[in-house]
């Protein structure tokens, strides 16, 4: 189960639109900054195929200027190392 957290920077003037876009996607939790023009996005997908589809959806958002990975964990990767 891949879990990632990101700092999302909206396109100019698109913070509200970005939050609505992200909230419309499955497996996403959005945390909005009160005093800055940034959004924290946490994703929790059941498998790598779903994660790949979510990544493609994120890449297509017009309201998103940039997405920076802050933390990543994939339970499947850990199992592969044992």
C-alpha positions as CSV (number, residue, x, y, z in Angstrom):
1,X,0.0,0.0,0.0
2,X,1.8,3.1,-1.3
3,X,1.5,6.2,1.0
4,X,2.9,9.5,-0.1
5,X,2.7,13.1,1.1
6,X,3.4,16.1,-1.1
7,X,3.6,19.9,-1.0
8,X,1.4,21.1,-3.8
9,X,1.8,24.5,-5.3
10,X,-1.3,25.8,-7.2
11,X,-1.1,27.6,-10.5
12,X,-1.4,31.3,-10.0
13,X,-4.8,32.2,-8.4
14,X,-5.9,28.5,-8.5
15,X,-5.6,27.4,-4.8
16,X,-9.4,26.9,-4.4
17,X,-9.6,25.1,-7.8
18,X,-6.6,22.9,-6.9
19,X,-8.3,21.9,-3.6
20,X,-11.5,21.0,-5.4
21,X,-9.6,19.0,-8.0
22,X,-7.6,17.1,-5.4
23,X,-10.6,16.4,-3.3
24,X,-12.4,15.0,-6.3
25,X,-9.7,12.3,-6.7
26,X,-10.0,9.0,-4.8
27,X,-7.3,8.1,-2.3
28,X,-6.4,11.7,-1.6
29,X,-6.5,13.8,1.6
30,X,-6.0,17.5,1.2
31,X,-4.7,19.8,4.0
32,X,-4.9,23.5,3.2
33,X,-2.5,26.0,4.6
34,X,-4.1,28.9,6.3
35,X,-1.4,31.5,5.8
36,X,0.5,30.3,2.6
37,X,-0.5,29.5,-0.9
38,X,0.4,25.8,-0.5
39,X,-1.5,22.6,0.0
40,X,-0.4,19.4,1.6
41,X,-1.6,16.3,-0.2
42,X,-1.5,12.8,1.3
43,X,-2.3,9.8,-0.9
44,X,-3.0,6.3,0.2
45,X,-3.6,3.8,-2.6
46,X,-4.2,0.0,-2.2
47,X,-1.7,-1.0,-4.9
48,X,0.9,0.2,-7.4
49,X,-1.5,0.1,-10.4
50,X,-3.9,2.4,-8.6
51,X,-0.9,4.6,-7.6
52,X,0.2,4.9,-11.2
53,X,-3.3,5.9,-12.3
54,X,-3.5,8.5,-9.6
55,X,-0.1,9.9,-10.6
56,X,-1.3,10.3,-14.2
57,X,-4.4,12.1,-12.9
58,X,-2.3,14.5,-10.8
59,X,0.0,15.2,-13.7
60,X,-3.0,16.3,-15.8
61,X,-4.4,18.9,-13.3
62,X,-4.4,22.4,-14.8
63,X,-4.7,23.9,-11.3
64,X,-1.4,22.3,-10.2
65,X,1.8,24.2,-10.8
66,X,4.2,21.8,-9.0
67,X,4.1,18.8,-6.7
68,X,7.0,18.0,-4.4
69,X,7.3,14.7,-2.6
70,X,7.8,15.1,1.1
71,X,7.5,11.5,2.2
72,X,6.9,8.1,0.6
73,X,6.3,4.6,1.9
74,X,5.4,1.5,0.0
75,X,4.6,-1.6,2.1
76,X,5.4,-3.8,-1.0
77,X,8.9,-2.5,-1.3
78,X,9.7,-3.3,2.4
79,X,8.4,-6.9,1.9
80,X,10.6,-7.3,-1.1
81,X,13.7,-6.6,1.0
82,X,13.1,-9.3,3.6
